[in-house]
């Protein structure tokens, strides 16, 4: 109908992975809604390209780790207040927070106090199944529905007393055609000098900590006689830093720019060395055997080790229910250990075959029961929440 009032949807992301999810969701919302949809909020370049300019640069809030957060606490708190004020003033039909619970949940809980009738949807569950499980029950006071990316999360929320939770599927399963090698790329994986993909993370703190370790790992592999070329997909906003740190590596990498070329690297790569994170699931769905590494400062390690409640931090391992992918974290994240784990993946043999077979089971583990598209599945729940949301003016609280 001409002149129909758009459905108002507020989205708040806090880092690059959430920005990518938000962009897919925006497109699915516009394609699925029966009428016009207006989106506003906080996001990055991907969400802007999908039609949602951000209140402020995403980089202002895209921090991880206790020390990094403490160093930027004043700016973070200011951005939280700005986001809450803007959302309350807009009085949207639904608020969707996307990942980054340190930032997005702070926004959601404050908005709920001022707009108690506003529907709030959390796209990407916090890792309540891994650590701080009491958060699940706490979330019920300001979140109405959790959209889970991992198939075991609805049961975890039910067990822990969390909000309603639905497995909507991981958006990566929408991209299997982009992740799987064609015949020529499959032959490249078996080349005499194979491609090794190296992924040191997307946050500045991760990159600064892991790049020297990864470089030394490559040097050790080369010294031990391994033959390979290195491709390093670089996060655009940190490309200068990555290039600077890579210049000191004993094995020079080819820096790869852009999402399409990153996926091309995955399709050609025989093995990967990666920081823990969503990229491990991308690599796993692409069928790339890998070694996962991670380090946080010592002071953070003490806290995390007391709180962590799962036997692995690697997403594919959690989904598969077994530690199929080796992970070397903290004191184990050393060049000699990483090189020893990578060498058989490059050379081939029992270790590579075992990981290959495990990765082949991921599709079935992550498939939605009805074969639905994950972004559309998420969009339908968001739209249903928006259409049920009631916002009578008398119920809007001041403050």
N, C-alpha and C positions, 0 to 999 in steps of 0.2 A: 504494500500500500504506500503510495507516495506520501512523503512526510512522516512516516512512521518513526516513532522515537526509538533510537538505538538502544539495545541492551548494553548497559554499562558494566564493563568488566575491568577490575583493577588487578594487575599482575605485578608481583615483586620478586625479582631474582637477586641473587647476591654474588654470583660468580659466573665464569664463562660457561661451565656445563649447564647451569640453570638458564643462562641466556639462550643456549641452543634448544633446550627443552621448551622454553617459553615461546620461541619463534615457531616451532612446530605446532604448539598448542594454539597460538594465535591463528595460524592458517587453517587449522582444523575447526576452530570455533567459527570462523567466517564461512567456511564451506558447509558446516553442519547446521548452523542456526537458521531458523525459518525466516528471520528478519535481519535488519542491520545490526551490527555489533560495533561498539566503540571501545577501544582498549587504551588504558593509560597505566602509568606506574613507573617502575624502576627496572631497567634491563641494560643490555649491551648492544653491540653492533648488529647481532642477528635479530633481536627483537625490533630494533629500529628499522631494519630492512623489511620486516614483516608488517610494519605500519605502526610501531609504538615507540616514539621518542622517549628517552629517559629523563626523569627529573634531574639527574646529575650523573656524572660518569660512573660506570659500574666499578671501575678500578678503586674508587674511594672506599668501597666496602668489601672488595674481593680480597680479604686477608684470612689467613688460617694459621692456627697455632697460638698458644697463650702469649708468647713474647711479642709476636707480630700484632696481635690484637691490642695488647697493653700499650705498644708504641703508638698506635693510632686511635686510642680509645676516645679521645675528645672529638675527633672528626666522625667516628662511627656513631657516637651518641647524637651528634648534631644531625647526621643523615637520618637516623631513626626518627627523631622528632619531626624533621621536615617531611618524611614519608607519611607518618601518622597524620600530621596536619592536613596534608594534601588529600589523602584518602578520605578522611572524615569530611572535609569540605566538599569532596566530589559526591559522597554518599552513593557509591556504586551499587549495582545489584548483587555483586559477589566479589569477594577478595580471594585471589589465588596466590598463595605464597609458594615459591619454587626453591626447594633445597636450601642450603646455607642457613641452617636453623639458628645459629647465633645471631644473625641479622634479621631474617624473615620472621622468626617466631617472636622476637622482641617487638616487631611491628604489629603482628597479628594480635598479640595479647593486649597491647595498648589500644588498638583500634576496637577490639571487642568491648573494652570498658566504655568506650564512647558511643559505639554503634552496636548495642547488644543484640539487635535483630539481624545484623548483616551476616549472611552466609559466608563462612570461611572454609576454603578448601586448601589442603596442603598437598602439593604435587611433589612427590619424593618424600618418603618416610625418613625421619632421622633414624640412625642406627640403634634403635632402642633394644634390638635383639643382640647387640654387640656390647654396649656399655651404657651405663646410667638407665637401666630399664624402668625406673620410676617415672621417667619423662613421659612414657606412654599414657599413664593415668592423668598426669598433669595437663597434657595436651587437650583433654576432653573439655576443659573450661573455656578454650578459645578456638578450637578447631572442630568443625562438624564432620568432615570426611577427609580421609587420607587416600591419595591415589598412589598405590604402590608400584614400583618398577620391578620388584623382585618377587618371584612366585611364593616364597615362604613368609613374606611379611604380613599378610592378613591374619594368618594363624598366630604370629607373634603378638600382634596387637590384641587379638581376642584373649590370648593367654595372659597378657600383661594388663588388661583392663583399659586399653586405649580407645580412641575414637573408632567409628565405623571405618573400615578399610577395605578397599577393593583393588585387586591386582589388575591393572590396566595394560600391563605389558611394557617392556622397555622400548623406547623409540628406535633403538638400534636395530630391532628386528624388522623395522620398515626398510632398512637399508642393506639387506643381505646381498642384493644384486650388486651393490657398489663395493661390498666387502669381499666378495668371492672372486678368485682369479679366473681369467679365461685361460684357454689352452696355452697361449704364448706366455702369459704371466706364470702359469704353473710350471712351465719349463724353466723359466728364470729362477724359480725357487730351487731348482735342482742343478743350477749352473756350477761350473767348477769354482768360480769365485762368487759366492752367494751374497745377497744383500742382507745386512744386519740392520734392523731398525732400532734406533736409540731414542727413547722418549723420557727426558728428565723432569717432566712435570709441567704444569701450566702456571704455577705461582712463582713469584720472584724468589721467595725464600727456598722453595724446593729446588729451583734451578741453580741457585748459588751454592746450595749444599751438595747436590748430587752431580753436577757437571764435572768437577775435578775427579770424583770417584769413578764416574763412568769413563772418563778419558783414560785414567790409569788402568782401568779394566781392559780397554781396547788395546792399550800398549802391551799388557801382559799376554793377551791372546795372540797378538802378532808375534811377540817374542817367542812364544811356544810353538810357532809354525802355522797357526791358523790363517787361512786366506779368506778374505771377505772385503766387501766395500761397505761403507757406513752411510746411511741416510738418516737425517735428523729433522723430522717435522718441527718447525719452529712456531711457537705462539706469536702472532703478529706483534702484540704490544711489547713483547720481550725479545724481539728478534735481535736487536742491537746487543743486548747483554749475552744472548746465546752465542752470537757470532764472535764476540770478544772472548768468551770463555772457551769456545771450541778451537780458537786459534792456537791455544796452548796444548791441544791434544796431540799425542804422537801419531795418531791415525786421523788425518783430516776428513771430516764428514762432508757430505753434500747437504747443505741446508735446503729444506723443502718448505715452500710457502703455500698456504691456502689449503682448504679442506679437500678439494679434489685431488691435489697432488699427494696429500697425506694418505688418502685412501689408496691411491696408486702404489705408494710405498708399501702399505700393508699387503696389497695383493701380490707384490713381488718378493716380499721379505721371506727369507728362510727361517729366521729366528728374530727375537726382539729382546732388548733390555729396557725395562720400563719402570717408571715410578708407579707406586700403587695408586689406583684411581680408576675412573671410568674407562680410561684408555685400555686397561687390561681386558675389559669385556669386548671392546672393539677388536682388539687383536685376537681374542679367543674366537669370536664369531667369524673372523677372517681366516681362522685356521692356522694362526701363526704361533708355534711353540715359543715360550718366553720364560725369562727369569724376571721376577719382580723384586724391586729393591725400595727401601725407604729408610729415612733417618729423620728424627726430630732432635732438638737440643736435649741435653742430659736432664735438665730440670723438668722438661715436659715428659720425658720417658718415664720418670718415677711416677708421675700422676697417671699416665695412660696405662702403664702396666698394672696398676692397682684396680683400674676400672674396666679394662677390656674383658669380655666374657665369651669370646669366640676363639676357636683354634686357628683361625686364619683371617687375614685382612684383605685377601684377594677375592674380588667379586666372583669370578668364575668358579673358584674353589667352593665358595659358600653355596652357590647355586647347584653345583654338582654333588655337594655333600662329601667331598674328599679333597685332600691337598695334592691335586694333580700337578699344580704349577708351583715350582719352588719359589719361596719368598725368603729373602735375606734382608732382615731389618736390624736397625740399630748397630750393635757391635758386629753382627754378621755381615753388614753391608760394607764389605772390604773388597778391593780389587781382586785379591787372590781367590776369595770365595766366589765372587761373581764370575770370574773367568772360568773357574773349574765347573760351575754349573752351566755356563753357556757353551763351552767347547763341545760337549756331546750333542747339543741341539744343532749346532752348525755342521758337525761331522756326520750325524746320523747314527742310528743304532737303537738299543733297547729303550733308552731314556726318551729319545725323540718319538719313537713309535708309541710308547705308553701315553705320552702327552697328546699326540695326534688323536688317539682313540678316545681319550677323555673329552677332548674338545668337540668331537663329532656328536656327543650326546647333548650338547647345549641346546640345539634347536628344539628338540622335544621338550626339554625341561622348561623353556621359556615361552613356548607357544601358548597363546590364549585358547581357552576351551572351544570357543566358537570361531577361531581363526580370524578374529577382528583385527582391525588396524589400531595399534596402541594410541596414537594421537587422537583418533576419532573416538575411541573408547573413553579417553580422558575428557575430551570436549563434551561428550554427551552428559557426563556426570556434572561437569561445571555448569553447563546450561540448565540442567535440571535444578541444581542448587540455586542458580540465579533467579529462575522463574518462581521458586518457592519462597525466596527471601522476602520478608516483610520489613519495611522501614518507616513506620508511622512517625511523624515528626515529634510527637509527644514522647517517644521512647528514646530519642537521641539525647545523650547525656553531655553535659558541658565538661570542659577540662581537657 
